Amino acid sequence: MSRPLLVVTVAAPTMAELRLKRDAAVGADLVELRLDSVTGPDATAALADRRTPVIVTCRAKWEGGSFEGSELERRKILDRALQLGAEYVDIEFKAGFARELVASTGGKRIVLSTHDFEGVPHDLIDRVRAMRATGAEIVKVAITARSLSDNLRLLQLERAGKTVLVGMGPAGVSTRVLAAHFHSYWSYAGEGHAPGQIAGARMLEEFRFGQVSERTDIYGVVGSPLTHSVSPAMHNAAFAAAGADAVYVPLVASSADDFTMFATALGVKGASITIPYKVDLFERADAVDDLGRKVGAVNTYRRSGARWEARNTDVSGFLAPLTGRISLRGARAAILGTGGAARAAAVALESAGSRVTVYGRSRSKAEAVARIVNGAGALFPVPAKSWDVLVNTTPLGMYPDVDRTPFEGEFDGRVVYDLVYNPVETRLLKDAAAAGCAAIGGLGMLVAQAEDQSEWWLGRRPPMNLMRQAAMRGL
């Protein structure tokens, strides 16, 4: 199979704006013109002077579109587009005139589509078989993925003919980048015109979509949520610099088992692990390095045959930004949070000679983390004058909740270290700096641990500052 095409979707309130966006879709193999977004849709104006092949879509409101006119009016718009030479028109399988439209061209230039904005249809296989029986040139299926494994339902569909397969929503993002692995004829990009859609420039530049084939190795970041993550920007930059035929994608999982099911089916080669799966995937790994076993959490997976090898690069990554900033030997360290990142921070600080206290909403969880390093566990809040280094390992303050903070106490210590990296300057860091503390953000740790991951996967370290620069572009 040849590499999938890239369709860039454009929508606008006026025909003039739609044409401008159509002509600005650089790098697209086709441009989808969403005429249902336009006041007074006009197929003639939409197609005039086009420089790129197009798909004309006038999506009915009853299937996620914006067109509010009659079905007769909609039929006339699509008929006109075909008469004027549109490369494709898209019509919903449920539309009353769908079969007539398909018959009018003998199926040629017709995209027959079905969308489910709630989940995966129970009759998906039979529905696609019926759609293909109409003779339409392209059959498009868009489901809403509530988990990574929902996307695997798309792999069960017949591969005969030209089929376009899309998993919508955060858990379906990987299907857009991995269109070749799903045997999809093309993929859609755009400015959020469908749930989980990725901008065209990002698809081409960050994910290198034009180079992703069925043979391309798959890596990714597994967690939930991942809207804040710049890990794809960093690792894809490292793959490009190394000349590796590999791509790194967001993998929004509903559980650790959901990830492993998807990864096994698609042959995922490696993964970064973030909130909330660092402990769960530690427990499921076939082999773990000594540091990962001590921490009781991992942030990196690598496939070795049928086995998952795991390791922890968070510890070394955590210490890197602190080098030269403060002497940790004998320092009193207060850690906010009780997850996998807290475990790594505790081990790192203890290894440097600090005395560790872990704070959480659950005393038992805080004490469980503290026991790893013979520290103390306690409930929030952090007492005054009890710390030299304050470390936030919780997601509080992460984009988009940038006004939140995990700490309401007095800034009477020396260093505040927030592992959140998006935004670069969190509310916690702003408050700390205003009070005279040294404030360290999470970007340094993110880059350092990612460089270690990349070296483990590829066998060589990425060029200096490459990942930091990619992360800053992503942010």
RODO-444312 format. One line per 10 residues: for each residue x, y, z of C-alpha. Coordinates in pm, 1 decimal, decimal comma, m for minus. Layout:
BEGIN
X:Y:Z; ...
This chain:
BEGIN
0,0:0,0:0,0; 125,9:348,9:m85,5; 148,6:608,9:188,8; m184,6:763,7:288,4; m281,9:1103,9:155,2; m329,3:1404,8:381,0; m660,1:1588,9:366,9; m668,3:1932,2:529,1; m1016,7:2039,9:633,5; m1110,6:2407,3:609,1
m1422,0:2586,4:727,1; m1523,0:2953,3:737,2; m1833,1:3171,4:776,3; m1799,6:3326,4:427,4; m1702,1:3196,9:84,0; m1419,5:3450,9:59,1; m1263,9:3326,2:384,5; m1312,3:2964,5:281,2; m1124,3:3025,2:m44,5; m840,2:3195,7:141,9
m807,9:2899,0:377,3; m831,6:2659,6:83,7; m537,4:2824,7:m88,4; m335,3:2845,5:234,9; m345,3:2467,7:296,7; 19,7:2411,6:208,4; 129,4:2050,5:187,2; m220,3:1905,5:155,9; m286,7:1632,1:m98,7; m653,5:1729,5:m89,3
m848,1:2008,7:78,7; m1187,7:1930,9:229,6; m1418,2:2228,4:177,6; m1678,6:2232,6:453,7; m1955,7:2421,7:276,5; m2188,5:2357,0:568,6; m1985,3:2611,0:766,8; m2057,9:2889,5:518,9; m2348,8:3131,8:513,5; m2481,3:3093,7:159,3
m2270,6:2795,0:40,7; m2180,0:2817,0:m327,6; m2008,8:2524,4:m498,8; m1911,0:2735,4:m798,7; m1725,9:2990,3:m586,6; m1572,2:2720,2:m371,0; m1415,0:2541,4:m667,2; m1312,0:2839,1:m879,6; m935,7:2879,0:m937,6; m843,2:2600,3:m697,6
m483,2:2479,4:m704,6; m530,7:2161,0:m500,0; m772,1:1867,6:m543,2; m1077,3:1900,3:m320,0; m1344,6:1709,6:m132,6; m1669,2:1903,9:m113,3; m1860,6:1834,3:206,7; m2189,1:1985,9:314,4; m2244,5:1796,8:635,9; m2599,5:1764,6:766,2
m2663,0:1889,8:1116,7; m2798,3:1548,3:1212,8; m2451,2:1401,5:1156,1; m2232,4:1659,7:1326,5; m2239,7:1927,1:1057,6; m2382,2:2279,1:1042,1; m2606,1:2273,8:734,0; m2960,8:2368,0:828,2; m3122,2:2380,1:485,2; m3333,5:2112,7:320,2
m3199,0:1785,4:182,5; m3301,0:1904,0:m165,7; m3082,4:2212,1:m127,5; m2794,9:2001,2:m2,8; m2832,5:1759,2:m293,4; m2815,4:2049,0:m540,2; m2491,9:2177,3:m383,5; m2324,2:1836,5:m409,7; m2457,5:1772,7:m763,4; m2318,1:2109,1:m870,5
m1980,1:2027,4:m718,9; m1966,7:1703,8:m918,8; m2068,4:1885,0:m1238,6; m1787,7:2137,1:m1185,7; m1527,7:1863,6:m1148,4; m1474,7:1832,6:m775,9; m1240,3:1541,7:m719,8; m1472,5:1406,4:m448,2; m1794,9:1486,7:m268,0; m1877,2:1345,4:73,6
m2225,2:1215,9:149,6; m2350,1:1043,1:463,2; m2457,3:680,1:432,5; m2777,9:769,1:618,8; m2872,8:1047,7:375,0; m3191,9:973,4:184,4; m3032,9:1056,1:m151,3; m2699,4:881,2:m89,1; m2763,3:582,9:m315,4; m2889,7:807,6:m595,9
m2577,6:1022,9:m572,7; m2354,0:715,5:m582,5; m2545,1:577,9:m881,2; m2517,4:909,0:m1068,2; m2139,8:866,1:m1101,5; m2119,9:489,3:m1088,0; m1963,4:537,9:m744,8; m1668,4:736,0:m879,1; m1564,0:1046,3:m680,7; m1802,0:963,7:m396,2
m1694,0:947,9:m31,7; m1968,3:757,9:150,5; m1929,6:835,3:519,4; m2059,1:736,2:859,2; m1984,2:910,8:1189,0; m2059,1:807,2:1545,9; m1997,1:1084,8:1799,5; m2086,2:864,8:2096,3; m1868,9:558,1:2055,4; m1831,4:252,8:1830,9
m2148,1:134,6:1651,0; m2252,0:m218,3:1747,3; m2317,1:m295,8:1380,2; m1992,5:m146,5:1250,3; m1881,3:m445,7:1042,3; m2224,0:m495,4:880,2; m2260,8:m120,8:820,8; m1929,6:m96,5:638,1; m2014,5:m404,1:431,9; m2341,9:m236,4:326,9
m2162,6:89,0:246,4; m1910,9:m91,2:27,7; m2191,4:m274,2:m154,5; m2321,6:60,7:m287,6; m2018,7:90,1:m513,0; m1892,7:417,7:m365,1; m1526,6:476,0:m448,3; m1433,0:572,1:m90,5; m1587,2:441,3:231,9; m1518,2:662,4:533,4
m1573,4:545,3:892,1; m1533,5:778,0:1191,9; m1591,3:638,4:1538,7; m1543,8:801,4:1878,5; m1270,6:622,1:2071,3; m1328,6:616,0:2447,3; m1015,1:405,0:2488,0; m713,4:309,5:2279,1; m854,6:m38,9:2231,5; m1170,2:107,4:2072,0
m949,9:195,6:1776,3; m870,0:m170,5:1727,6; m1227,4:m222,0:1609,0; m1124,2:m37,2:1294,1; m864,7:m304,4:1221,0; m1142,4:m565,4:1204,1; m1298,1:m402,1:897,5; m1257,3:m534,2:545,7; m955,0:m385,1:373,7; m1081,6:m423,2:18,1
m1113,8:m99,2:m175,4; m1036,1:250,8:m57,8; m1129,1:296,1:305,5; m1077,2:595,5:534,0; m1070,9:511,2:904,9; m1070,8:768,3:1184,2; m1085,2:741,3:1562,0; m1222,3:1070,5:1692,3; m1145,9:1221,2:2031,6; m823,1:1224,1:2239,1
m796,5:843,7:2248,3; m823,6:832,6:1869,8; m547,9:1081,0:1785,4; m303,1:802,5:1702,1; m525,8:679,7:1416,9; m476,4:1012,7:1240,8; m96,9:991,5:1248,5; m87,3:612,8:1199,7; m322,3:606,4:902,4; m83,4:371,6:720,6
m93,8:120,2:1005,6; m474,8:129,6:995,0; m470,4:83,3:614,7; m651,9:413,0:571,8; m650,4:571,9:226,0; m609,8:917,7:371,7; m607,5:1105,4:702,0; m767,2:1433,9:800,7; m594,4:1734,5:954,4; m723,1:2077,6:1045,5
m791,6:2330,5:1315,3; m1016,0:2120,1:1536,5; m1303,4:2071,5:1291,9; m1349,1:1722,3:1440,1; m1264,0:1590,3:1787,8; m892,4:1512,2:1813,3; m799,6:1666,4:1478,9; m437,8:1786,2:1445,9; m334,4:2098,9:1255,8; m197,6:2030,3:909,2
139,6:2197,4:973,2; 189,2:1990,6:1288,2; 101,3:1667,3:1106,2; 359,8:1741,0:840,0; 638,3:1899,4:1043,8; 622,4:1742,5:1390,1; 486,6:1397,9:1303,4; 642,1:1386,8:952,4; 317,0:1233,7:826,9; 438,7:1212,9:467,8
712,4:971,7:572,2; 503,9:743,0:795,1; 442,8:407,2:629,2; 307,5:74,9:750,4; 669,6:m22,5:827,9; 740,1:282,7:1045,0; 815,6:192,7:1407,3; 564,5:326,8:1660,7; 654,9:494,6:1989,1; 441,1:715,6:2206,9
358,2:875,3:2538,4; 93,3:692,4:2741,4; m109,6:882,2:2999,0; m431,4:1073,9:3052,3; m477,4:1357,5:2978,9; m208,2:1446,1:2724,5; m322,8:1780,7:2585,3; m26,2:1944,1:2761,1; 241,0:1705,7:2635,7; 533,6:1824,0:2424,1
692,7:1478,6:2429,5; 587,3:1412,0:2066,6; 768,2:1728,4:1956,6; 1087,8:1625,0:2137,8; 1101,2:1260,2:2037,5; 998,1:1311,6:1676,7; 1276,8:1569,7:1647,2; 1521,3:1313,0:1787,4; 1398,3:1046,4:1542,8; 1441,0:1288,0:1251,6
1794,5:1380,5:1360,4; 1885,1:1011,9:1389,5; 1734,9:926,1:1051,6; 1512,2:668,4:1222,1; 1200,7:537,8:1047,6; 993,2:592,6:1361,0; 709,2:812,7:1482,7; 601,8:910,4:1834,2; 232,5:968,9:1904,9; 4,2:1058,3:2198,5
m158,3:746,6:2347,1; m445,3:854,7:2571,9; m526,7:533,4:2755,5; m824,5:449,2:2975,8; m608,9:210,2:3181,5; m270,7:39,2:3181,7; m431,4:m271,4:3031,3; m588,2:m56,8:2759,4; m241,1:61,9:2659,6; m87,2:m285,4:2656,2
m372,6:m423,3:2445,0; m331,9:m146,4:2187,5; 48,6:m163,9:2195,3; 47,5:m539,3:2138,0; m194,0:m515,7:1844,8; m2,6:m233,2:1672,1; 346,2:m355,5:1761,6; 444,0:m43,4:1955,8; 823,1:m45,3:2006,8; 849,2:184,5:2308,1
666,5:433,2:2524,5; 714,5:715,8:2767,7; 486,2:679,9:3067,7; 327,0:968,6:3253,2; 39,3:1040,6:3491,3; m137,6:823,0:3602,9; 26,3:498,8:3483,2; 384,4:499,7:3616,3; 304,0:254,9:3896,0; 50,4:42,3:3705,7
288,0:m17,1:3414,7; 575,2:m86,5:3654,2; 364,3:m372,8:3788,3; 295,1:m506,9:3437,6; 651,6:m491,8:3302,7; 837,2:m816,7:3230,7; 1175,4:m672,2:3331,5; 1259,6:m357,0:3532,2; 1594,8:m191,2:3602,1; 1724,2:m164,4:3959,2
1628,9:202,5:3991,4; 1276,2:136,4:3868,7; 1237,9:m141,7:4124,2; 1357,9:82,8:4406,2; 1122,4:363,6:4302,8; 833,6:125,6:4239,0; 744,9:322,1:3926,8; 874,8:350,4:3569,5; 850,4:611,8:3298,4; 993,7:421,6:3001,4
900,2:102,2:2816,0; 1090,2:m80,4:2541,7; 975,2:m389,6:2356,0; 1210,2:m685,2:2348,2; 1045,0:m960,1:2147,1; 717,7:m1031,8:2325,8; 844,8:m878,4:2651,4; 828,7:m524,0:2789,6; 1148,9:m394,1:2945,2; 1102,9:m94,1:3174,5
1324,2:159,4:3339,5; 1311,7:484,4:3532,2; 1484,0:790,8:3384,7; 1291,7:1031,2:3608,4; 1547,5:1008,4:3890,1; 1845,0:1126,3:3684,3; 1622,4:1372,4:3500,1; 1498,5:1516,6:3829,8; 1848,4:1589,5:3960,8; 1983,2:1750,7:3643,0
1822,7:2098,4:3689,7; 1928,0:2109,6:4056,4; 2299,5:2067,7:3983,6; 2478,7:2381,3:4096,0; 2162,2:2541,8:4234,4; 2163,4:2405,4:4588,2; 2356,0:2156,8:4800,4; 2105,8:1880,2:4868,0; 2309,1:1705,4:5136,4; 2127,2:1758,7:5464,8
1854,1:1966,7:5301,7; 1494,8:1927,8:5420,6; 1285,1:1829,3:5118,0; 905,0:1849,5:5109,9; 739,5:1656,9:4825,5; 382,1:1734,9:4725,6; 204,5:1429,4:4584,0; 215,6:1053,0:4615,6; 230,1:920,0:4258,5; 507,8:778,6:4044,4
679,6:1115,2:4000,3; 681,4:1163,5:4379,5; 850,7:827,2:4420,0; 1122,9:922,9:4170,4; 1174,1:1262,1:4337,1; 1202,4:1097,8:4679,5; 1465,4:848,9:4560,0; 1659,6:1123,0:4381,1; 1661,5:1352,3:4683,2; 1751,5:1072,3:4923,6
2039,5:965,1:4698,0; 2172,7:1322,4:4718,2; 2157,3:1322,0:5096,8; 1831,7:1508,0:5162,1; 1582,0:1434,4:5438,5; 1247,9:1368,6:5272,6; 890,5:1431,1:5385,3; 606,6:1336,8:5151,2; 272,5:1519,4:5171,8; m55,5:1394,4:5030,4
m430,9:1385,8:5076,6; m396,5:1029,8:5207,6; m158,3:970,4:5498,5; m120,3:602,3:5409,7; m18,7:683,0:5050,8; 224,0:951,7:5167,9; 379,4:712,8:5417,8; 406,8:438,7:5153,4; 614,6:668,2:4929,9; 821,7:793,6:5223,9
909,5:439,0:5332,2; 1103,7:389,7:5010,2; 1364,3:638,7:5138,4; 1314,7:606,0:5515,8; 1142,8:943,2:5514,8; 824,7:1070,5:5674,2; 470,5:1082,3:5534,5; 214,4:1343,9:5631,5; m113,1:1504,6:5533,4; m136,9:1849,5:5374,5
m73,0:2130,9:5459,8; 305,6:2171,7:5479,6; 404,1:2332,1:5813,1; 584,6:2667,4:5814,9; 966,1:2670,0:5833,1; 982,6:2294,3:5769,0; 1153,0:2279,1:5428,9; 1451,1:2396,7:5228,0; 1336,6:2243,6:4897,9; 969,4:2217,9:4800,3
885,6:1987,6:4508,7; 547,9:1969,1:4336,0; 483,9:1634,2:4165,5; 106,6:1681,7:4125,7; m59,8:1804,8:3804,7; m212,9:2108,0:3979,1; m134,3:2421,7:3781,0; m89,3:2232,0:3454,6; m241,6:2372,3:3137,0; m530,7:2449,2:3104,2
m581,5:2495,6:3481,2; m306,2:2754,8:3502,5; m461,4:2950,8:3790,8; m444,4:2658,8:4032,4; m162,1:2591,3:4277,3; m77,5:2288,7:4494,7; 68,8:2502,0:4775,8; m101,8:2759,6:4996,0; 162,2:2788,4:5271,2; 445,8:3027,1:5345,2
737,6:3042,0:5102,1; 997,7:3033,1:5377,4; 1237,0:2782,8:5217,5; 1509,8:2825,5:4956,3; 1409,6:2638,6:4637,9; 1069,4:2560,5:4482,5; 1077,2:2298,3:4207,0; 757,5:2243,4:4005,0; 760,9:1938,0:3779,6; 478,0:2087,1:3573,6
629,7:2226,2:3251,8; 324,3:2359,3:3069,0; 303,2:2648,3:3131,9; 675,6:2708,3:3167,4; 606,6:2946,6:3458,4; 327,0:2811,6:3675,8; 140,7:3005,1:3941,4; 342,8:2814,5:4202,8; 668,7:2931,9:4049,4; 546,7:3291,2:4018,9
443,9:3295,6:4384,4; 774,6:3140,1:4488,9; 983,8:3387,6:4291,6; 782,9:3680,4:4429,0; 862,9:3557,8:4780,5; 1235,3:3540,9:4706,3; 1275,7:3166,8:4650,2; 1474,6:3015,5:4366,7; 1211,1:2881,4:4125,5; 1279,1:2585,0:3895,9
1029,7:2464,6:3635,4; 978,0:2113,4:3505,4; 1111,1:2163,5:3153,0; 1469,4:2081,3:3249,9; 1366,7:1749,4:3402,0; 1140,8:1672,5:3107,0; 1424,5:1722,3:2859,5; 1684,3:1533,5:3064,3; 1469,2:1224,7:3116,4; 1361,2:1230,5:2749,9
1723,4:1237,6:2632,8; 1789,1:926,7:2842,3; 1481,7:757,2:2692,5; 1585,2:837,8:2337,6; 1934,7:702,6:2398,3; 1789,6:377,3:2537,1; 1562,2:333,6:2235,8; 1801,7:438,9:1958,2; 2139,5:346,7:2103,6; 2278,3:701,4:2081,1
2207,4:1031,6:2250,7; 2028,5:1306,9:2058,1; 2227,4:1622,0:1971,3; 2266,0:1865,3:2259,8; 1974,8:2109,4:2300,5; 1776,3:1945,3:2018,3; 1499,9:1821,9:2248,2; 1488,4:2144,6:2451,2; 1445,5:2350,5:2136,2; 1172,6:2115,6:2010,7
994,4:2135,4:2345,4; 1002,3:2515,8:2342,0; 856,0:2518,6:1990,9; 584,6:2282,0:2109,0; 503,9:2505,6:2405,3
